Amino acid sequence: MQHKILYRPSFAMAHVELAAGESIRTESGAMVGMSAHLRLESKLEGGLLASLGRAMLAGESLFQSTYTAEGAPGEILLAPATPGDILGVDLVNQTLLVQSGSWLAGSTSLSVETQFAGMQMLGGEGAFLIKVSGSGTLLLSSYGAIHKIVLAAGESYVVDSGHVVAFDIGVRHELTKAARGFLSSVTSGEGLVFRYTGPGEVYLQTRSLQSFVDAISPMLPKPAAPRG
């Protein structure tokens, strides 16, 4: 499977080339266009319980789509629902934990399942994550551009909870306050953050969808009050 990312970082789209007989698994609704001979299968990947877990706990679609190039090579164009970037990561017997909404597509050789991130994550924006493991190509999507942080052993880095895309499973992570004391947390505009400790890689997005929603909410029309 060969791929290139077009129109990045604001409106990225993945152009994926499949050899004859090769397949790619995608998030439901990610397809923009494709060769006419590609065969589409939409199913409950991993069974009903695993699919319900991804949908109810991690916010992913209940169904995943698999596209196969039948009889000849073909191509498929993929894009996420929101404006932003796409990054291809080649995994070799590795595991990444991916924030909900950032898994776009990947080789069918990769295992995709839901993982509870731990009690310390509750209250943040990542209590449940998508666990992607094995060898193959993974396509990550983001709201905004993607920035990679490489942490040395014992090195720590603090990330706002709305800016996490993915991180190596070996990176230690915990949820904490951005500032000491209630007043400092309120006045700084920063609430809960993630603290990551290496070794490993952490992928960030330059924009937060929740922050965008909060910014435009006061400008949206308010529903009319019911008449008495």
C-alpha positions as CSV (number, residue, x, y, z in Angstrom):
1,M,0.0,0.0,0.0
2,Q,1.4,3.3,-1.1
3,H,0.1,6.7,0.0
4,K,0.6,10.4,-0.2
5,I,-1.0,13.3,1.6
6,L,-2.5,16.1,-0.5
7,Y,-3.5,19.7,0.5
8,R,-2.0,19.6,4.0
9,P,-2.2,20.8,6.6
10,S,-5.5,22.6,6.6
11,F,-7.6,20.4,4.3
12,A,-5.6,17.2,4.0
13,M,-6.7,14.2,1.9
14,A,-5.0,10.8,1.7
15,H,-4.3,9.4,-1.8
16,V,-3.9,5.6,-1.3
17,E,-2.7,3.2,-4.0
18,L,-3.7,-0.4,-3.6
19,A,-2.1,-3.3,-5.5
20,A,-4.4,-6.0,-7.0
21,G,-6.0,-7.9,-4.1
22,E,-4.8,-5.4,-1.5
23,S,-7.2,-4.0,1.1
24,I,-7.5,-1.0,3.4
25,R,-9.7,-0.6,6.5
26,T,-11.2,2.9,7.1
27,E,-13.5,4.8,9.4
28,S,-17.0,4.8,8.1
29,G,-17.7,7.8,5.9
30,A,-14.0,8.5,5.2
31,M,-14.1,7.8,1.5
32,V,-14.0,10.8,-0.8
33,G,-13.6,8.9,-4.1
34,M,-12.2,5.7,-5.5
35,S,-11.5,3.5,-8.5
36,A,-14.8,2.0,-9.8
37,H,-13.6,-1.6,-9.4
38,L,-12.8,-1.4,-5.7
39,R,-15.1,-3.6,-3.6
40,L,-16.5,-2.2,-0.4
41,E,-17.4,-4.2,2.7
42,S,-18.9,-2.6,5.7
43,K,-19.1,-4.7,8.8
44,L,-18.8,-4.9,12.6
45,E,-15.0,-5.3,12.8
46,G,-14.0,-7.6,15.6
47,G,-17.6,-8.7,16.3
48,L,-20.6,-7.0,17.9
49,L,-19.1,-6.4,21.3
50,A,-15.9,-4.9,20.0
51,S,-17.8,-2.7,17.6
52,L,-20.2,-1.5,20.3
53,G,-17.2,-0.7,22.5
54,R,-15.6,1.5,19.8
55,A,-18.9,3.2,19.1
56,M,-20.2,3.8,22.7
57,L,-16.9,4.2,24.6
58,A,-14.5,5.8,22.1
59,G,-16.9,7.7,19.8
60,E,-16.0,5.7,16.7
61,S,-18.4,4.5,14.1
62,L,-20.2,1.2,14.8
63,F,-19.2,-0.1,11.4
64,Q,-15.8,0.0,9.7
65,S,-15.3,-0.1,5.9
66,T,-12.9,-2.3,4.0
67,Y,-12.0,-1.5,0.4
68,T,-10.3,-4.1,-1.8
69,A,-8.7,-3.7,-5.2
70,E,-10.2,-6.6,-7.2
71,G,-8.4,-7.9,-10.3
72,A,-6.3,-4.8,-10.8
73,P,-4.5,-2.0,-8.9
74,G,-6.7,0.9,-7.7
75,E,-6.8,4.0,-5.7
76,I,-8.9,5.5,-2.9
77,L,-9.1,9.1,-1.6
78,L,-9.8,9.5,2.2
79,A,-10.5,12.5,4.4
80,P,-11.7,13.1,8.0
81,A,-14.9,14.9,8.8
82,T,-13.2,18.1,10.1
83,P,-10.5,20.4,8.5
84,G,-7.0,19.4,9.4
85,D,-4.0,17.2,8.7
86,I,-3.4,13.5,7.9
87,L,-0.2,11.6,8.9
88,G,0.9,8.2,7.8
89,V,2.7,6.2,10.4
90,D,4.4,2.9,9.5
91,L,4.1,0.5,12.5
92,V,6.5,-2.5,12.9
93,N,5.4,-4.7,15.7
94,Q,4.3,-1.5,17.6
95,T,1.3,-0.2,19.4
96,L,-0.1,3.3,19.4
97,L,-3.0,4.6,21.6
98,V,-5.1,6.9,19.4
99,Q,-7.5,9.6,20.6
100,S,-11.1,9.2,19.6
101,G,-11.7,10.7,16.2
102,S,-8.1,10.5,15.1
103,W,-8.1,7.0,13.6
104,L,-8.8,7.4,9.9
105,A,-7.6,4.2,8.2
106,G,-5.0,1.5,8.2
107,S,-3.7,-1.7,6.8
108,T,-6.0,-4.7,7.4
109,S,-3.0,-6.4,9.1
110,L,-3.4,-3.9,12.0
111,S,-5.5,-4.8,15.1
112,V,-7.9,-2.0,16.1
113,E,-9.7,-2.2,19.5
114,T,-10.9,0.0,22.3
115,Q,-8.8,0.4,25.5
116,F,-9.8,2.0,28.8
117,A,-7.1,4.5,29.5
118,G,-7.4,4.3,33.3
119,M,-9.3,5.9,36.1
120,Q,-6.9,8.9,36.1
121,M,-8.1,9.8,32.6
122,L,-11.8,10.2,33.6
123,G,-12.9,13.8,33.3
124,G,-10.5,14.5,30.5
125,E,-11.0,14.1,26.8
126,G,-9.6,10.6,26.5
127,A,-11.0,8.1,29.0
128,F,-11.3,5.6,26.2
129,L,-8.7,5.3,23.4
130,I,-8.3,3.3,20.2
131,K,-5.5,0.7,20.5
132,V,-3.8,0.1,17.1
133,S,-1.2,-2.6,17.1
134,G,0.9,-4.8,14.7
135,S,2.7,-4.1,11.5
136,G,1.3,-1.9,8.7
137,T,0.4,1.6,7.7
138,L,-1.8,3.7,10.0
139,L,-3.4,7.0,8.9
140,L,-4.0,9.5,11.7
141,S,-6.2,12.6,11.3
142,S,-6.3,15.8,13.3
143,Y,-8.1,19.1,13.7
144,G,-5.3,21.4,12.7
145,A,-1.8,20.3,11.8
146,I,0.0,17.4,13.5
147,H,3.2,17.9,15.6
148,K,5.3,15.1,16.8
149,I,7.2,15.2,20.2
150,V,10.0,12.6,20.8
151,L,10.6,12.0,24.5
152,A,13.8,10.5,25.9
153,A,13.7,8.1,28.8
154,G,12.4,9.9,31.9
155,E,11.6,13.1,29.9
156,S,8.2,14.6,30.6
157,Y,5.9,16.9,28.5
158,V,2.6,18.5,29.4
159,V,-0.2,18.6,26.7
160,D,-3.6,20.2,26.9
161,S,-6.3,17.5,26.9
162,G,-7.9,18.7,23.7
163,H,-4.7,18.5,21.6
164,V,-3.7,14.8,21.9
165,V,-3.8,12.7,18.7
166,A,-1.8,9.6,19.6
167,F,1.1,8.2,21.6
168,D,3.3,5.1,22.0
169,I,1.8,2.6,24.4
170,G,5.1,2.6,26.4
171,V,4.8,6.3,27.2
172,R,3.5,6.9,30.7
173,H,0.5,9.3,31.0
174,E,-1.5,10.8,33.7
175,L,-4.2,13.5,34.0
176,T,-3.3,16.5,36.2
177,K,-4.1,20.2,36.7
178,A,-2.3,22.7,34.5
179,A,-1.8,25.1,37.4
180,R,-1.7,24.8,41.2
181,G,-4.8,26.0,43.0
182,F,-8.3,26.6,41.8
183,L,-7.9,30.4,41.1
184,S,-4.8,29.8,38.9
185,S,-6.6,27.1,36.9
186,V,-9.6,29.4,36.2
187,T,-7.6,32.6,35.4
188,S,-5.1,30.8,33.2
189,G,-7.8,29.3,30.9
190,E,-6.1,25.9,31.3
191,G,-7.9,23.2,33.2
192,L,-6.9,19.5,32.9
193,V,-3.8,18.5,31.0
194,F,-2.0,15.2,30.2
195,R,1.6,14.6,31.5
196,Y,3.5,12.2,29.3
197,T,6.8,10.6,30.3
198,G,9.1,8.9,27.8
199,P,10.7,7.1,26.1
200,G,8.4,7.3,23.1
201,E,6.6,9.5,20.7
202,V,3.6,11.7,21.2
203,Y,1.5,13.2,18.4
204,L,-0.3,16.5,18.9
205,Q,-2.8,18.6,16.9
206,T,-2.4,22.3,16.7
207,R,-6.1,23.1,17.2
208,S,-8.7,21.8,19.7
209,L,-12.2,21.2,18.4
210,Q,-13.7,21.7,21.8
211,S,-12.0,25.1,22.1
212,F,-13.4,26.1,18.7
213,V,-16.9,25.0,19.7
214,D,-16.5,27.1,22.9
215,A,-15.3,30.1,20.9
216,I,-18.3,30.2,18.5
217,S,-21.0,29.1,20.8
218,P,-21.8,32.6,22.1
219,M,-22.3,33.7,18.4
220,L,-24.8,31.0,17.5
221,P,-28.5,31.9,17.4
222,K,-30.3,31.1,20.6
223,P,-33.6,29.1,20.4
224,A,-36.6,31.3,20.7
225,A,-38.3,31.3,24.1
226,P,-41.7,29.5,24.1
227,R,-44.7,31.8,23.9
228,G,-46.9,31.7,26.9
